Amino acid sequence: MTDATKLTDGSLIAADKVNGTDVYNFEGDKLGEVEDIMLDKISGQVAYAVLSFGGFLGMGHKHYPLPWSVLKYDTQKGGYVINLDKDLLKDAPSYDSDAEFTWTPDYGRGVDRYYGTTSMWM
């Protein structure tokens, strides 16, 4: 572990520590966990968290890109919270974990439209 990854006591966190963090809705339901984060190569900003949800024994689960701006960290839960009903997640943009997937600007715009966020894909 490098010294840079030890600087996580405040508001900074290493990407490998975000992966595996639970995601809840405002009702307290666990929706899944962050499987990965996606960074904008140009700005260096985190654009999306990829939520892993569903499946059984690691098979058949889906990935749901969530705009980073819709996630709020809850220190009491030790996880992220999003204002999203579990049923609405089923209709959210997603892709199968075992399928080949290529991110496109159109797909990113669709994710942002679904969550009502400003698209970086203008």
N, CA, C and O of each residue as an XYZ file, in Angstrom:
488
protein
N       0.847     -1.171      0.000
C       0.000      0.000      0.000
C       0.894      1.235      0.000
O       1.830      1.337      0.793
N       0.597      2.163     -0.889
C       1.380      3.385     -0.955
C       0.875      4.377      0.076
O      -0.228      4.238      0.605
N       1.694      5.373      0.351
C       1.269      6.409      1.293
C       0.019      7.125      0.811
O      -0.799      7.537      1.633
N      -0.154      7.285     -0.492
C      -1.320      7.996     -1.030
C      -2.614      7.285     -0.675
O      -3.621      7.949     -0.428
N      -2.623      5.956     -0.640
C      -3.863      5.249     -0.326
C      -4.159      5.255      1.161
O      -5.247      4.856      1.574
N      -3.216      5.698      1.966
C      -3.470      5.798      3.407
C      -4.193      7.098      3.752
O      -4.707      7.228      4.864
N      -4.248      8.057      2.838
C      -4.873      9.352      3.091
C      -6.378      9.287      2.893
O      -6.933     10.047      2.100
N      -7.035      8.397      3.598
C      -8.462      8.207      3.397
C      -9.285      8.519      4.645
O     -10.461      8.161      4.708
N      -8.695      9.173      5.630
C      -9.429      9.442      6.865
C     -10.449     10.571      6.725
O     -11.428     10.594      7.470
N     -10.255     11.500      5.803
C     -11.165     12.618      5.617
C     -12.160     12.334      4.512
O     -12.809     11.288      4.497
N     -12.274     13.278      3.584
C     -13.236     13.112      2.504
C     -12.647     12.398      1.294
O     -13.387     12.072      0.365
N     -11.347     12.144      1.275
C     -10.735     11.409      0.173
C     -10.800      9.912      0.445
O     -10.725      9.462      1.589
N     -10.941      9.152     -0.642
C     -10.951      7.701     -0.500
C     -10.302      7.092     -1.736
O     -10.514      7.571     -2.850
N      -9.533      6.068     -1.551
C      -8.911      5.364     -2.661
C      -9.973      4.557     -3.401
O     -10.895      4.021     -2.785
N      -9.841      4.473     -4.717
C     -10.824      3.771     -5.534
C     -11.023      2.329     -5.076
O     -12.148      1.829     -5.083
N      -9.951      1.659     -4.681
C     -10.108      0.264     -4.272
C     -10.902      0.127     -2.976
O     -11.395     -0.959     -2.668
N     -11.031      1.206     -2.218
C     -11.851      1.162     -0.999
C     -13.325      1.461     -1.301
O     -14.198      1.082     -0.520
N     -13.613      2.133     -2.419
C     -14.995      2.390     -2.834
C     -15.625      1.093     -3.326
O     -16.783      0.802     -3.025
N     -14.854      0.316     -4.085
C     -15.364     -0.956     -4.595
C     -15.750     -1.853     -3.427
O     -14.971     -2.056     -2.495
N     -16.955     -2.380     -3.493
C     -17.465     -3.234     -2.431
C     -18.290     -2.498     -1.400
O     -18.867     -3.127     -0.513
N     -18.361     -1.158     -1.493
C     -19.157     -0.381     -0.545
C     -20.637     -0.560     -0.854
O     -21.044     -0.488     -2.014
N     -21.438     -0.790      0.171
C     -22.876     -0.988      0.003
C     -23.563      0.292     -0.442
O     -23.130      1.397     -0.117
N     -24.654      0.116     -1.199
C     -25.494      1.221     -1.652
C     -26.910      0.944     -1.166
O     -27.436     -0.153     -1.354
N     -27.525      1.947     -0.539
C     -28.866      1.848      0.030
C     -29.765      2.903     -0.591
O     -29.285      3.896     -1.138
N     -31.081      2.683     -0.505
C     -32.003      3.765     -0.847
C     -32.398      4.471      0.446
O     -31.981      4.059      1.528
N     -33.205      5.537      0.341
C     -33.578      6.315      1.523
C     -34.432      5.521      2.507
O     -34.514      5.873      3.683
N     -35.067      4.450      2.031
C     -35.861      3.605      2.931
C     -34.986      2.636      3.717
O     -35.480      1.944      4.607
N     -33.710      2.579      3.404
C     -32.785      1.696      4.114
C     -32.581      0.350      3.453
O     -31.849     -0.493      3.972
N     -33.230      0.133      2.292
C     -33.043     -1.123      1.571
C     -31.661     -1.149      0.934
O     -31.239     -0.170      0.318
N     -30.960     -2.258      1.080
C     -29.681     -2.403      0.395
C     -29.971     -2.724     -1.069
O     -30.651     -3.700     -1.384
N     -29.440     -1.880     -1.955
C     -29.655     -2.072     -3.383
C     -28.569     -2.920     -4.024
O     -28.802     -3.549     -5.056
N     -27.410     -2.943     -3.437
C     -26.280     -3.666     -3.999
C     -24.996     -3.073     -3.469
O     -24.959     -2.511     -2.374
N     -23.947     -3.202     -4.256
C     -22.663     -2.632     -3.846
C     -21.942     -2.049     -5.058
O     -22.175     -2.444     -6.200
N     -21.074     -1.113     -4.770
C     -20.276     -0.515     -5.834
C     -19.274     -1.552     -6.307
O     -18.461     -2.051     -5.529
N     -19.341     -1.869     -7.591
C     -18.393     -2.831     -8.144
C     -17.204     -2.124     -8.782
O     -16.096     -2.660     -8.826
N     -17.448     -0.922     -9.272
C     -16.368     -0.184     -9.925
C     -16.767      1.280    -10.003
O     -17.925      1.636     -9.782
N     -15.798      2.117    -10.318
C     -16.093      3.514    -10.589
C     -15.514      3.849    -11.952
O     -14.514      3.272    -12.380
N     -16.163      4.795    -12.628
C     -15.715      5.212    -13.951
C     -15.269      6.658    -13.882
O     -16.007      7.529    -13.422
N     -14.049      6.906    -14.346
C     -13.457      8.236    -14.322
C     -13.458      8.841    -15.713
O     -13.274      8.141    -16.709
N     -13.668     10.151    -15.771
C     -13.499     10.872    -17.018
C     -11.997     11.043    -17.235
O     -11.312     11.612    -16.385
N     -11.480     10.559    -18.359
C     -10.040     10.596    -18.616
C      -9.496     12.019    -18.701
O      -8.347     12.265    -18.333
N     -10.299     12.945    -19.176
C      -9.830     14.312    -19.378
C      -9.828     15.112    -18.074
O      -8.816     15.712    -17.710
N     -10.962     15.117    -17.376
C     -11.075     15.946    -16.160
C     -10.550     15.248    -14.915
O     -10.161     15.905    -13.950
N     -10.537     13.916    -14.934
C     -10.134     13.166    -13.751
C     -11.247     13.011    -12.724
O     -11.032     12.440    -11.655
N     -12.428     13.514    -13.042
C     -13.562     13.438    -12.122
C     -14.220     12.056    -12.192
O     -14.237     11.416    -13.243
N     -14.761     11.611    -11.052
C     -15.555     10.385    -11.051
C     -16.873     10.700    -11.733
O     -17.573     11.629    -11.330
N     -17.217      9.944    -12.754
C     -18.454     10.177    -13.493
C     -19.573      9.244    -13.008
O     -20.707      9.681    -12.809
N     -19.254      7.975    -12.822
C     -20.271      6.987    -12.463
C     -19.714      5.984    -11.465
O     -18.522      5.678    -11.448
N     -20.625      5.483    -10.632
C     -20.348      4.301     -9.827
C     -21.129      3.178    -10.487
O     -22.280      3.375    -10.875
N     -20.531      2.018    -10.619
C     -21.222      0.883    -11.216
C     -21.720      0.002    -10.077
O     -20.937     -0.606     -9.346
N     -23.048     -0.052     -9.946
C     -23.699     -0.824     -8.897
C     -23.904     -2.251     -9.376
O     -24.405     -2.477    -10.477
N     -23.522     -3.199     -8.557
C     -23.778     -4.612     -8.827
C     -25.023     -5.000     -8.040
O     -25.098     -4.771     -6.833
N     -26.002     -5.589     -8.730
C     -27.285     -5.885     -8.105
C     -27.852     -7.180     -8.672
O     -27.746     -7.444     -9.870
N     -28.451     -7.979     -7.804
C     -29.171     -9.169     -8.249
C     -28.271    -10.367     -8.418
O     -27.103    -10.361     -8.030
N     -28.846    -11.392     -9.005
C     -28.098    -12.613     -9.278
C     -28.019    -13.520     -8.061
O     -28.526    -13.208     -6.984
N     -27.371    -14.642     -8.271
C     -27.203    -15.638     -7.221
C     -25.826    -16.253     -7.376
O     -25.472    -16.730     -8.454
N     -25.052    -16.244     -6.308
C     -23.700    -16.789     -6.294
C     -22.823    -16.191     -7.401
O     -22.013    -16.876     -8.025
N     -23.020    -14.880     -7.618
C     -22.199    -14.183     -8.605
C     -22.615    -14.382    -10.048
O     -21.942    -13.887    -10.952
N     -23.707    -15.093    -10.290
C     -24.154    -15.337    -11.661
C     -25.471    -14.608    -11.903
O     -26.343    -14.559    -11.034
N     -25.595    -14.046    -13.092
C     -26.845    -13.412    -13.468
C     -27.069    -12.029    -12.883
O     -28.150    -11.463    -13.044
N     -26.072    -11.474    -12.210
C     -26.296    -10.142    -11.674
C     -26.057     -9.098    -12.746
O     -25.370     -9.343    -13.738
N     -26.630     -7.945    -12.531
C     -26.540     -6.849    -13.485
C     -25.686     -5.729    -12.923
O     -25.461     -5.624    -11.717
N     -25.215     -4.891    -13.848
C     -24.473     -3.692    -13.490
C     -25.333     -2.483    -13.841
O     -25.884     -2.391    -14.938
N     -25.437     -1.561    -12.892
C     -26.217     -0.351    -13.062
C     -25.304      0.850    -12.868
O     -24.883      1.121    -11.743
N     -24.989      1.579    -13.938
C     -24.194      2.797    -13.760
C     -25.043      3.866    -13.075
O     -26.155      4.160    -13.512
N     -24.516      4.435    -12.014
C     -25.193      5.511    -11.292
C     -24.348      6.769    -11.404
O     -23.156      6.732    -11.096
N     -24.933      7.885    -11.839
C     -24.144      9.122    -11.837
C     -23.614      9.383    -10.431
O     -24.362      9.318     -9.455
N     -22.346      9.673    -10.335
C     -21.713      9.875     -9.035
C     -22.447     10.935     -8.224
O     -22.513     10.848     -6.998
N     -22.996     11.930     -8.900
C     -23.649     13.047     -8.210
C     -24.922     12.646     -7.470
O     -25.372     13.394     -6.603
N     -25.517     11.498     -7.778
C     -26.742     11.085     -7.084
C     -26.445     10.280     -5.822
O     -27.354      9.985     -5.046
N     -25.187      9.925     -5.615
C     -24.810      9.160     -4.427
C     -24.353     10.093     -3.310
O     -23.577     11.019     -3.540
N     -24.831      9.845     -2.131
C     -24.399     10.590     -0.945
C     -23.854      9.586      0.053
O     -24.468      8.545      0.291
N     -22.704      9.891      0.638
C     -22.108      8.961      1.599
C     -22.746      9.163      2.968
O     -22.841     10.289      3.456
N     -23.179      8.073      3.582
C     -23.791      8.093      4.909
C     -22.818      7.428      5.879
O     -22.596      6.219      5.816
N     -22.239      8.225      6.773
C     -21.229      7.693      7.692
C     -21.821      6.667      8.653
O     -21.131      5.728      9.052
N     -23.090      6.832      9.032
C     -23.706      5.867      9.952
C     -23.899      4.505      9.294
O     -23.726      3.469      9.937
N     -24.255      4.509      8.021
C     -24.441      3.243      7.307
C     -23.103      2.685      6.810
O     -22.978      1.487      6.554
N     -22.119      3.555      6.678
C     -20.850      3.115      6.107
C     -20.993      2.781      4.637
O     -20.269      1.940      4.105
N     -21.946      3.457      3.976
C     -22.206      3.196      2.565
C     -22.831      4.400      1.903
O     -23.028      5.442      2.527
N     -23.141      4.242      0.623
C     -23.748      5.310     -0.153
C     -25.262      5.170     -0.147
O     -25.799      4.067     -0.056
N     -25.940      6.310     -0.245
C     -27.400      6.346     -0.261
C     -27.834      7.075     -1.528
O     -27.243      8.083     -1.916
N     -28.877      6.547     -2.163
C     -29.438      7.146     -3.365
C     -30.951      7.206     -3.210
O     -31.558      6.305     -2.631
N     -31.556      8.265     -3.725
C     -33.005      8.416     -3.686
C     -33.604      7.629     -4.844
O     -33.919      8.191     -5.893
N     -33.757      6.330     -4.644
C     -34.242      5.457     -5.703
C     -34.945      4.262     -5.088
O     -34.368      3.540     -4.275
N     -36.186      4.058     -5.478
C     -36.946      2.904     -5.037
C     -36.384      1.650     -5.701
O     -35.973      1.688     -6.861
N     -36.367      0.554     -4.976
C     -35.832     -0.704     -5.508
C     -36.524     -1.108     -6.808
O     -35.871     -1.628     -7.713
N     -37.842     -0.875     -6.916
C     -38.569     -1.239     -8.132
C     -38.123     -0.403     -9.329
O     -38.089     -0.905    -10.453
N     -37.777      0.877     -9.099
C     -37.314      1.729    -10.196
C     -35.941      1.297    -10.700
O     -35.599      1.535    -11.859
N     -35.160      0.666     -9.841
C     -33.846      0.193    -10.250
C     -33.974     -0.880    -11.331
O     -33.109     -0.997    -12.198
N     -35.040     -1.652    -11.281
C     -35.225     -2.728    -12.256
C     -35.362     -2.185    -13.680
O     -35.017     -2.879    -14.636
N     -35.859     -0.956    -13.835
C     -36.013     -0.349    -15.157
C     -34.860      0.574    -15.523
O     -34.852      1.149    -16.611
N     -33.897      0.723    -14.642
C     -32.774      1.630    -14.875
C     -31.837      1.055    -15.940
O     -31.799     -0.158    -16.145
N     -31.083      1.926    -16.615
C     -30.095      1.427    -17.576
C     -29.138      0.450    -16.888
O     -28.627      0.714    -15.800
N     -28.914     -0.677    -17.550
C     -28.052     -1.707    -16.958
C     -27.464     -2.570    -18.065
O     -27.844     -2.479    -19.233
N     -26.527     -3.406    -17.654
C     -25.981     -4.401    -18.577
C     -25.621     -5.639    -17.767
O     -25.293     -5.552    -16.584
N     -25.688     -6.787    -18.424
C     -25.393     -8.058    -17.765
C     -23.908     -8.171    -17.484
O     -23.075     -7.752    -18.287
N     -23.591     -8.741    -16.339
C     -22.193     -8.864    -15.933
C     -21.407     -9.812    -16.819
O     -20.193     -9.667    -16.960
N     -22.084    -10.777    -17.415
C     -21.372    -11.765    -18.222
C     -21.423    -11.462    -19.721
O     -20.981    -12.274    -20.534
N     -21.962    -10.294    -20.086
C     -22.036     -9.912    -21.495
C     -20.965     -8.875    -21.819
O     -20.549     -8.102    -20.956
N     -20.535     -8.870    -23.054
C     -19.590     -7.861    -23.524
C     -20.327     -6.519    -23.563
O     -21.446     -6.433    -24.069
N     -19.700     -5.490    -23.031
C     -20.357     -4.186    -22.984
C     -19.371     -3.094    -23.380
O     -18.225     -3.083    -22.930
N     -19.830     -2.177    -24.226
C     -19.031     -1.030    -24.623
C     -19.797      0.238    -24.268
O     -20.926      0.440    -24.714
N     -19.178      1.077    -23.472
C     -19.789      2.347    -23.074
C     -19.746      3.309    -24.258
O     -18.699      3.469    -24.886
N     -20.859      3.944    -24.566
C     -20.910      4.940    -25.629
C     -21.477      6.240    -25.064
O     -22.137      6.227    -24.025
N     -21.227      7.357    -25.738
C     -21.833      8.620    -25.291
C     -23.366      8.550    -25.241
O     -23.975      9.115    -24.333
N     -23.996      7.866    -26.204
C     -25.457      7.724    -26.181
C     -25.924      6.979    -24.934
O     -26.924      7.345    -24.316
N     -25.192      5.934    -24.574
C     -25.546      5.187    -23.370
C     -25.406      6.084    -22.139
O     -26.273      6.080    -21.266
N     -24.326      6.844    -22.070
C     -24.114      7.764    -20.953
C     -25.215      8.810    -20.853
O     -25.664      9.134    -19.754
N     -25.654      9.341    -21.995
C     -26.756     10.315    -21.987
C     -28.040      9.676    -21.465
O     -28.809     10.310    -20.742
N     -28.264      8.414    -21.839
C     -29.448      7.698    -21.343
C     -29.414      7.502    -19.837
O     -30.437      7.643    -19.166
N     -28.248      7.178    -19.305
C     -28.095      7.031    -17.849
C     -28.401      8.358    -17.164
O     -29.148      8.402    -16.186
N     -27.825      9.431    -17.678
C     -28.045     10.747    -17.069
C     -29.512     11.180    -17.173
O     -30.048     11.768    -16.234
N     -30.163     10.897    -18.303
C     -31.586     11.232    -18.441
C     -32.414     10.468    -17.405
O     -33.308     11.034    -16.776
N     -32.111      9.187    -17.234
C     -32.885      8.361    -16.306
C     -32.827      8.924    -14.885
O     -33.836      8.939    -14.179
N     -31.656      9.382    -14.469
C     -31.478      9.876    -13.109
C     -31.658     11.391    -12.991
O     -31.553     11.945    -11.897
N     -31.929     12.061    -14.117
C     -32.176     13.496    -14.088
C     -30.939     14.328    -13.760
O     -31.034     15.366    -13.105
N     -29.777     13.864    -14.222
C     -28.544     14.587    -13.962
C     -28.052     15.242    -15.251
O     -28.493     14.898    -16.348
N     -27.160     16.162    -15.100
C     -26.558     16.831    -16.253
C     -25.585     15.874    -16.909
O     -24.726     15.294    -16.245
N     -25.720     15.716    -18.189
C     -24.862     14.790    -18.916
C     -23.532     15.405    -19.253
O     -23.467     16.556    -19.685
N     -22.470     14.655    -19.060
C     -21.153     15.077    -19.481
C     -20.930     14.735    -20.946
O     -19.867     15.016    -21.501
N     -21.941     14.124    -21.578
C     -21.837     13.606    -22.946
C     -22.496     14.545    -23.963
O     -22.934     14.088    -25.019
N     -22.571     15.805    -23.673
C     -23.196     16.762    -24.599
C     -22.449     16.854    -25.889
O     -22.841     17.612    -26.777
